[in-house]
Amino acid sequence: MVKKLFYVYVHRFSNGTLYVGKGFKKRARQFYGRNSYWNRVRAKYGSPIVRVIFKDLTEKESLDIEVETIKRFKDKGKTLCNLTSGGDGVTGMKRTRKSKEEYSKKYSKKFHFVRIDGTEEFIGYQWEFVEKTGFCDSNVSALCVGKACSMAGWRLSHTKEWGLFGPRHPFFGKPLPDFVKRKISESTSGDKNHNYSSKIINFYNEKTGDKFTGTQKELADYSGHGRSGFSQMISGKINSFHGWLPLGRGYTGKASGERNKNHNPTIYSFQSIETGIVYTTTQNDFRKRFPRISHSEVSAICRGKRKTSQGFRCLDPIG
């Protein structure tokens, strides 16, 4: 008696693309071992919705229904991820060498593999190169699709020499002449540098009250601090640099201390439950003295939302 273990399923992606397949056990919900078109659609639109449309079938019945379903969807103008018309996926089938050769001639192309040292070369299909050398198929595939420049001393003939790394690079270990270094320095210094700014800006220091008018380079030379920090400050990546700000710019970043609207200078009395010692200070100073207590915990006991925190309590909470 033939066991009816197979089914036909459909994958539906969010863009309306479909995929029809046959399988058994968990194949419908396995998202690996799919064709490249299916993988590209999934990478762009996410995982598909899986729906089993026919079940309790023999393998022959499932193959026939797969072909009919694919034809029906194509007649309706649906976009399919299937690369064939179906009916060609036989469970447990192992391709013979002859079938591999026929498949390669139809769908593959030959590659020209050469040794980096130039001692050997090979022209043939990817699987032939794998059988000849015994290398891992995935590594050879990465070399053929361009994900790797070289592999175990082999590369493709069209791979450029400068794509090699380490001692195989033609300029490895060769220092640049002084006149070349000088030309590079001249071409990227001063106003030729894309990071150079010749704009005159009025600066002031919020800490000392000093004022300065000039470029960011002149300010860096005047203050003795690095130019990169002033560049970030002018571009808005940081609000100030060692207290310096462009004149007219308000402090737009995260406020701290007295600038913080939640800053509370009120004096509280905090008592240790274990020793009974009382500390009279502000929330911030108490937090600095006992850093194991977070700001939110100190604020909670001061507002009466918590009775104790980390072995302390507030004797005069608000609330």
C-alpha positions as CSV (number, residue, x, y, z in Angstrom):
1,M,0.0,0.0,0.0
2,V,1.4,3.4,-1.0
3,K,1.6,5.8,1.9
4,K,0.0,9.2,1.4
5,L,2.5,11.4,3.2
6,F,2.8,14.3,0.8
7,Y,1.0,17.6,0.3
8,V,1.1,20.7,-1.9
9,Y,1.6,24.1,-0.4
10,V,1.7,27.7,-1.4
11,H,4.0,30.5,-0.1
12,R,2.4,34.0,-0.4
13,F,4.6,37.0,0.1
14,S,3.4,40.5,1.1
15,N,3.9,41.8,-2.5
16,G,1.6,39.1,-3.9
17,T,4.4,36.8,-5.2
18,L,3.6,33.1,-4.9
19,Y,5.6,29.9,-4.7
20,V,4.1,26.4,-5.2
21,G,5.8,23.4,-3.9
22,K,5.2,19.8,-2.7
23,G,6.7,18.2,0.3
24,F,6.1,16.2,3.4
25,K,6.7,16.6,7.2
26,K,7.9,20.2,7.8
27,R,9.1,21.1,4.3
28,A,6.4,23.8,3.8
29,R,7.7,25.8,6.8
30,Q,11.4,25.3,6.2
31,F,12.8,28.5,4.7
32,Y,16.2,27.1,3.7
33,G,17.2,25.2,0.6
34,R,15.2,27.6,-1.6
35,N,16.1,29.0,-5.0
36,S,17.8,32.3,-5.4
37,Y,14.6,34.1,-6.7
38,W,12.7,32.9,-3.6
39,N,15.5,34.1,-1.3
40,R,15.7,37.6,-2.9
41,V,11.9,38.0,-2.5
42,R,12.1,37.0,1.1
43,A,15.0,39.3,1.8
44,K,13.0,42.2,0.5
45,Y,9.4,41.4,1.7
46,G,9.9,39.1,4.7
47,S,8.8,35.6,5.4
48,P,5.8,34.4,3.4
49,I,2.4,33.1,4.6
50,V,2.3,29.3,4.4
51,R,-0.9,27.5,3.3
52,V,-1.3,23.8,2.6
53,I,-3.8,23.5,-0.3
54,F,-3.8,19.7,-0.8
55,K,-2.8,17.0,1.7
56,D,-2.8,13.2,2.1
57,L,-1.3,12.6,-1.3
58,T,1.1,10.1,-2.8
59,E,4.3,11.5,-4.2
60,K,3.1,11.1,-7.8
61,E,-0.2,12.8,-7.0
62,S,1.6,15.7,-5.3
63,L,3.8,16.2,-8.3
64,D,0.9,16.2,-10.8
65,I,-1.1,18.7,-8.6
66,E,2.0,20.9,-8.3
67,V,2.3,21.1,-12.1
68,E,-1.5,21.9,-12.4
69,T,-1.4,24.5,-9.7
70,I,1.6,26.3,-11.2
71,K,-0.1,26.4,-14.6
72,R,-3.3,27.7,-13.1
73,F,-1.6,30.6,-11.3
74,K,0.4,31.5,-14.5
75,D,-2.8,31.5,-16.5
76,K,-4.2,34.0,-14.0
77,G,-1.1,36.3,-14.5
78,K,0.3,35.6,-11.0
79,T,4.0,36.2,-10.3
80,L,5.7,33.0,-9.2
81,C,9.1,32.2,-7.6
82,N,9.1,28.8,-9.2
83,L,11.9,28.5,-11.8
84,T,10.3,25.5,-13.5
85,S,6.8,24.3,-14.3
86,G,6.9,21.8,-11.4
87,G,7.0,18.1,-11.1
88,D,10.8,17.8,-11.0
89,G,11.4,17.5,-7.3
90,V,11.6,13.8,-6.4
91,T,12.3,12.9,-2.8
92,G,15.6,11.3,-2.1
93,M,16.8,11.6,-5.7
94,K,20.6,11.8,-6.1
95,R,22.0,13.2,-9.4
96,T,24.3,11.0,-11.3
97,R,27.5,12.3,-12.8
98,K,25.9,12.4,-16.3
99,S,22.9,14.4,-15.0
100,K,25.3,16.8,-13.3
101,E,27.1,17.3,-16.6
102,E,23.9,17.9,-18.5
103,Y,22.6,20.3,-15.9
104,S,25.9,22.2,-15.9
105,K,26.0,22.5,-19.7
106,K,22.4,23.9,-19.6
107,Y,22.5,26.3,-16.6
108,S,26.2,26.8,-15.6
109,K,29.2,28.5,-17.2
110,K,32.8,27.6,-17.2
111,F,35.4,29.5,-15.1
112,H,39.1,30.0,-15.7
113,F,40.9,29.2,-12.4
114,V,44.6,30.1,-12.1
115,R,47.2,29.7,-9.4
116,I,48.3,32.9,-7.9
117,D,51.9,32.0,-8.4
118,G,51.1,31.1,-12.1
119,T,52.2,27.5,-11.9
120,E,48.8,25.9,-12.8
121,E,45.4,26.7,-14.3
122,F,42.1,25.0,-14.8
123,I,39.1,25.8,-17.2
124,G,35.8,24.1,-16.4
125,Y,32.6,24.1,-14.4
126,Q,32.5,24.9,-10.7
127,W,31.6,21.3,-9.7
128,E,34.5,20.0,-11.9
129,F,36.9,22.2,-10.0
130,V,35.6,21.0,-6.7
131,E,36.1,17.3,-7.8
132,K,39.6,18.1,-9.0
133,T,40.9,19.9,-6.0
134,G,38.7,18.5,-3.2
135,F,37.9,22.1,-1.9
136,C,34.7,22.9,-0.1
137,D,31.9,23.7,-2.6
138,S,30.8,26.8,-0.7
139,N,34.3,28.3,-0.7
140,V,34.6,27.7,-4.5
141,S,31.1,29.2,-5.0
142,A,32.2,32.3,-3.0
143,L,35.2,32.6,-5.3
144,C,33.0,32.3,-8.5
145,V,30.4,34.8,-7.5
146,G,33.0,37.4,-6.4
147,K,32.6,37.2,-2.6
148,A,36.2,36.2,-2.2
149,C,39.3,37.4,-4.1
150,S,41.2,34.2,-3.7
151,M,41.0,30.8,-2.1
152,A,43.8,28.4,-1.1
153,G,46.2,29.9,-3.6
154,W,43.7,30.0,-6.5
155,R,41.8,32.9,-8.1
156,L,39.8,33.6,-11.2
157,S,41.8,34.8,-14.2
158,H,39.9,38.1,-14.4
159,T,40.6,38.9,-10.8
160,K,42.8,42.0,-10.7
161,E,46.2,41.7,-9.0
162,W,45.6,44.6,-6.7
163,G,42.6,42.8,-5.2
164,L,45.0,40.5,-3.4
165,F,45.9,41.1,0.2
166,G,49.0,40.7,2.4
167,P,52.4,39.7,0.9
168,R,50.7,38.9,-2.4
169,H,49.8,42.6,-2.9
170,P,52.2,44.2,-5.4
171,F,52.9,47.2,-3.2
172,F,53.2,45.2,0.0
173,G,56.3,46.3,2.1
174,K,57.2,49.1,-0.4
175,P,57.2,52.6,1.4
176,L,56.0,55.6,-0.5
177,P,58.8,58.0,-1.7
178,D,59.2,61.3,0.0
179,F,58.1,63.4,-3.0
180,V,54.8,61.3,-3.2
181,K,54.1,61.9,0.5
182,R,54.8,65.6,0.0
183,K,52.4,65.8,-3.0
184,I,49.7,64.0,-1.0
185,S,50.2,66.4,1.9
186,E,50.0,69.4,-0.3
187,S,46.8,68.2,-2.0
188,T,44.9,67.7,1.3
189,S,46.2,70.6,3.4
190,G,44.6,74.0,4.1
191,D,41.5,75.0,2.1
192,K,42.0,71.9,-0.2
193,N,41.0,69.7,2.7
194,H,37.2,68.9,2.7
195,N,37.2,69.3,6.5
196,Y,38.8,72.8,6.4
197,S,36.4,75.7,7.1
198,S,37.4,79.3,6.3
199,K,34.2,80.7,7.7
200,I,34.7,83.4,10.4
201,I,32.6,82.6,13.4
202,N,32.0,84.4,16.7
203,F,32.7,82.0,19.6
204,Y,32.3,82.4,23.4
205,N,33.2,80.2,26.4
206,E,30.3,79.6,28.7
207,K,32.7,78.6,31.5
208,T,35.1,81.5,31.5
209,G,33.2,84.1,29.5
210,D,36.0,84.6,26.9
211,K,35.1,85.6,23.4
212,F,36.9,84.9,20.1
213,T,36.3,85.7,16.5
214,G,37.9,83.6,13.8
215,T,37.9,80.2,12.0
216,Q,37.7,76.9,13.8
217,K,41.4,76.3,13.1
218,E,42.4,79.7,14.6
219,L,40.2,78.9,17.7
220,A,41.9,75.5,18.0
221,D,45.4,77.2,17.9
222,Y,44.2,79.9,20.4
223,S,42.7,77.4,22.9
224,G,45.2,74.6,22.5
225,H,42.5,72.0,21.9
226,G,42.0,69.6,18.9
227,R,40.4,70.8,15.7
228,S,38.2,67.7,15.4
229,G,36.3,68.6,18.5
230,F,35.6,72.1,17.2
231,S,34.5,70.7,13.9
232,Q,32.0,68.4,15.6
233,M,30.8,71.3,17.7
234,I,30.2,73.6,14.6
235,S,28.5,70.8,12.7
236,G,26.1,70.2,15.6
237,K,27.3,66.7,16.5
238,I,28.2,68.0,20.0
239,N,26.8,71.0,21.8
240,S,30.0,72.5,23.1
241,F,33.7,71.7,23.3
242,H,35.7,72.6,26.5
243,G,33.0,75.3,27.1
244,W,33.2,76.9,23.7
245,L,30.0,77.6,21.7
246,P,29.3,79.6,18.6
247,L,27.8,83.0,19.6
248,G,24.1,83.0,19.3
249,R,23.6,79.3,19.6
250,G,21.6,78.3,22.7
251,Y,22.3,75.1,24.7
252,T,20.1,72.6,22.8
253,G,21.5,69.4,24.2
254,K,20.7,67.4,27.3
255,A,20.7,69.8,30.2
256,S,22.5,69.0,33.4
257,G,22.7,70.6,36.8
258,E,21.0,73.9,37.1
259,R,20.0,73.9,33.4
260,N,17.9,70.8,34.0
261,K,14.2,71.7,34.6
262,N,14.0,68.8,37.0
263,H,17.0,70.0,39.0
264,N,16.0,70.1,42.7
265,P,18.3,72.0,45.1
266,T,16.1,71.1,48.1
267,I,17.9,69.8,51.2
268,Y,16.7,66.4,52.5
269,S,17.5,64.3,55.5
270,F,18.4,60.7,54.6
271,Q,18.7,58.2,57.4
272,S,20.5,54.8,57.3
273,I,18.2,52.1,58.6
274,E,21.1,49.9,59.8
275,T,23.3,52.5,61.6
276,G,20.8,55.4,62.2
277,I,23.2,58.0,60.8
278,V,21.4,61.0,59.2
279,Y,22.8,62.7,56.0
280,T,21.5,66.1,55.3
281,T,22.1,67.0,51.7
282,T,20.6,67.4,48.2
283,Q,19.4,64.5,46.1
284,N,22.3,64.8,43.7
285,D,25.0,65.0,46.4
286,F,23.5,62.0,48.2
287,R,23.5,60.0,45.0
288,K,27.2,60.9,44.5
289,R,28.0,59.8,48.0
290,F,26.2,56.5,47.6
291,P,26.4,55.6,43.8
292,R,24.8,52.2,44.3
293,I,21.5,54.0,44.6
294,S,20.0,55.2,41.3
295,H,18.7,58.7,40.7
296,S,15.1,57.3,40.3
297,E,15.3,55.5,43.6
298,V,16.5,58.6,45.5
299,S,13.8,60.7,43.8
300,A,11.1,58.1,44.7
301,I,11.9,58.1,48.5
302,C,12.1,61.9,48.5
303,R,8.6,62.1,46.9
304,G,7.2,59.5,49.2
305,K,6.5,57.0,46.5
306,R,8.9,54.5,48.2
307,K,9.4,54.1,51.9
308,T,13.0,52.8,51.7
309,S,15.7,52.2,49.1
310,Q,19.0,50.3,49.4
311,G,18.8,50.6,53.3
312,F,18.0,54.4,53.4
313,R,14.8,56.3,54.0
314,C,13.9,60.0,53.7
315,L,12.8,61.7,57.0
316,D,11.0,64.6,55.4
317,P,9.6,63.4,52.1
318,I,7.4,65.6,49.9
319,G,3.9,64.2,49.3
